[in-house]
Amino acid sequence: MENIKGLMEKYGIPSRDLGELPDSSLAFPDGTHYRIEIAGIERPSTFEAMLGAIEEFETPVHRAICAVGGATSLTFAEIEQFARLGKDHSIEVIMTPALSRSWDTGRQLATPEGYVSGLRIRGSDNLRYVLADIYRCIEAGIRGFLVVDEGLLRLLCQMRQGGDLPSDAKFKVSVFAGHGSAAGALLLEEIGADTFNPLADLTLPMLASIRRAVRMPLDLYVSLVDAMGGFNRSWEAAEMARVAAPCYFKIEPGVSEAALYKPYVRDDFHQFLVREKVKMAKILVELVQRTNKSIKCAQQGKIG
């Protein structure tokens, strides 16, 4: 066992979960430990409702995960609106390219045992469709994209490096890629991921071991839809930031992602829900400050 531990450390992987919970030595460029991410900004009107809630609750939001249901469900003008709203208000926009769930003819994912295969892209035609949607979004002014498939991630990062995608394009790896260890995180970082969402239910020692292996920001659920566990870790958030900084805290309440992120869900429902998410963000910031005053949240507009 000691030999195995030595081999893991040799290749940059902590040989155990770090139960002593060491402070992270990293932070965002402005020296802060965490930022706030709000998912499910499905329409420009939802973005505008979020901006209203930010003003109402005087709470920063730094990143918006837009069109979780897929950019293919948006008109080009709507994508341009997302880009303009993000730029005008210094909020990082991460777009979900293509239709995000069962968007081709393959149904293995939906079978009782096939779900373990994960959200992966099937075939070169479907890769081409995703790339086409990404180029469509880039033309509209979007630079951030949510990625599930590691093969697509590798291709996108190669294209960025080769000058076939803008050098300022950013790729965030979704929780649905299913990584929960330092080895998986290091793989994603080596491929070129800019930020990564590990499994939602990892313990603090597990998060600490991941942080020791990689430098990219970790995107950590503080609240989660019921269908994926339904927990709320707001009181634990200060410790999460202390051991895993820099990190984005994700706030995503609801029944299920499948129910929330369909193009035909009522617009007023998304506007109601995004206000609740921003309210939860305000509570989160208050609890972090109450728990550990040395843990700092970035100010509004700090997305560099």
N, C-alpha and C positions, 0 to 999 in steps of 0.2 A: 504493500500500500504506500509506503514512503517513496518507493521508486516511481510509482504512478504520480504521486504528488509532485515530485521533482520534474517529471516529464511535462506535466501540465504547465507548471511555472516556466519551464524552458520555452514553451511556445506562447507565452503571454496570457495564459488563462489562470486565474486564481485557483488554487487546488482545493479550496473549500469556500462555503458561504461565510462571509465575514461577520461572525456573531458579535465582535467587539464594536461594530458599527463606526468605523473611522470617519472623520470629516472628509468630505470630498475636497480635493485640492483645486478643483476647477470652478469656474463661474462664467457667466456671460461677459462679453467685452466691457460692459459698463460696471462690472463687479457685483452684479446682483445674482441671486441664487435661483430664482424661478420666475416664470412668466405664465400667463393665463391663456389657455386655448379653449375656444368654444366651437363645437362641431354642430353639424346640422343646419348650416346657413344655406338653406335650399334655394332661395330666390333673392334677388336684389332687395325686395321688400322686407325679407327676414333680416338682411344686413342692416337696413335702415332702422328696423325695430331694435336690433342689437345696439346700434349707436344711440338710440333714445334711452335704452336701459343703462348704457354706460354713463350717460349724463345724469340720469335719475339717481343711480346708486353711487356715483362718483368712484367707480371702480375700473381699473385698467383691463383691457383685453388686448392681447398682442398678436394673436393668430386666430384666423377663422378657417375652419375646414368646410369648404363650400361644395354644395351639390353632391352630398354623399350618395345620392341616388344616381349620380353620373352626369357628366357634362353634356352627354348626347341628348339629355332631356331639356337642355337650355337652347334658346336661340342665340345666334352670334351676338346680337345686341345685348342680351342679358349677360353674357360672358364679359363683354366690354364694360358693362355697368359694375360687375364684380371687381374688375381690375381698377376701374376709376375710383370706386369707393375705398378700396384698400389703399391705393396711393394717396388719396386726399386725406385719409384719416390715419395713415401710418400703421395700418394693420396688415400683417402678412396674410396673404390669401393662398391657401392650399386647395387646389381643385382636384376632384376625383375624375380622371378621364374615363370616357366610355360609360356604359351602364354597369353598375358595380356588382350586381348579383344575378347569376344565371342569365347573362345577357347574350349567350349564344345557345345553340341547340343542345349542348351537353347537359345531362341531368344526373350524372353520377353523384354530384355534390348533394343533391336533394334526397338521395336514398338513405335508408336507415344506417347503412355502414359506409356509404360513400362520402359522408360529410368529413371523414378524417383526411380525405385527400386535399382539403383546403381550397381556398379561392385561387386557383391557378389558371393561367391562360392556355387555351387548347389550340395548338396549331399556329402556323405562320400567318394564315389569313387574319386570325383574331389579333395577333401581334400587330399586324399592319393597321387594323382598324383602331387599335389603341393609340398607335403612333400618329395616325391621321387626326385623331381627336386632340392629342397633345399639341400638334402643330396648329390646329384650329384655335386652341386656347392661347398659344403663344402669339399668334397673329392678333388676338384680341387684347393682349397685354398681360396675360397671366404668366407667372414665372415659377410657381410652386405647385407640386403634384404629389398626390397620394399614390403609393405603389405597394402592391401586395405580392407580386411575383418577383422572386430574386433574379430570374433570367431576364425579365424586362428591366429590372433595376440595373443589372450589369450592362445591358445594351444601351440604356439611356445615358449612363455615366460614360461609356465609351464614346457615344455620340457627342456628349458635352465636351469631353476632352479633345475630340477630333474636330471641333468647331462646327458640327452639324446641328447642335442645339446651342442656345445662348449660354454664355459662360456664367451668367447669374441665375440660371435655372436651378431650383432646389428640389430634392427628392426626399420625401418623408415616407418611411416604411410603416405600413399599417399593422395594427395588432393582429389582423387576420393572416399575416405571414407566419404567426405562431411561434416566434422566438422568445425564449425565456431564460437563456443562459449567457454567460460571458463569451462562450465560443460562438454562439449564434450572432451576438452583437458585434463581435470582432469581424466575423465574416461579412456582415452588412457594411461595416465601416470600410473594410478593405475593398469591397466592390465599389464604394463611392457614396453610400447613403449619407445624407446631411443631418438627419435626425431620425429617431427610431422609437416606435411604440412597443415595448415589451408586453408580454402577457399581463393581464390586468391584476392578477391576484398574487403577485410575487411578494415575498416577505422582505423586510428591511435588509437582513443579511444577504439575500439573493441580489437585491438592487445594489448593495455595496460592492458585491463581487463583480457585477457588470460594470459599474463605474470604474473600478480599478483597471479594467481591460480596455476601455474605449474613452475617447474624448468628446464625441458628438453628444448633443443634448439628448436626454431621455424624455419621452412623452408619457406621463404617468397618470393613469386614471385616479381621480379622487372620488368621483361618483360614476356609476355604471348602470346601464339599462337592466331591468329585471331579468330579461332572458339570458343575460351573461353573468348573473350573480347578484346584481342589485345592491351592491354595498356602497357605503359612504365612508371614506377615510379622512375626512376633513381634520379631525383632531390629530391624526398621524402625519399630516402634511408637512409640518415643520421638520420632523425627523426624516421624512422622505427627501426633502430638499437638502437637508444637512448632509446626508450620505450620498445623494445622487446628483447634486448640482453639477452643471446647469440642467434644469429640467423645465418642461412645460407641464402644468397641471391641466388635465382634461376633465371637463364637467359634462356629463352626458346622461342625465336622468331620462326615464321613460319606460315603456313597456318592453319594446324590442326595437332594434335597429330596422328590422324588416318592415315593421309597422310604421316607423317614423319617416323613413327616407324613400318614399315612393313619390313620383312626380305628381300624383293626383291627390296627395294629402292636402287638406284645406290650408290655404295661406294663413288664415287667421289663427289656426292652431299653432303653426310654426312661430308666428309672432308672439303668441302667448308663451310658448315654451322657451323661446330665446330670452325673454325677460326673466323667467324663472332661473335660467342658467346664469345670467349675469348677477342676479340676486345671490345665488349660491356662491358665485365668485367673490362677491363682497364679504359674505360670511367667512369664506375660506381665508381671505386675506386677514380678516380680523382675528381668526383663530390662530393663524400662524404667528401673528404679532403677539398675541396673548401667550402663546406657548414658548416662543424663542425670539426675542427681539433682535437678535443678530442675523436672522434669516430675512433677506431683503427681496422684495418684489420689484421688478422693473417698472419704471414709470410708463404711462401711456405714450406710445409712439416709438419705443425702443425696440426695434426689430432687427437691428444689424447683427 
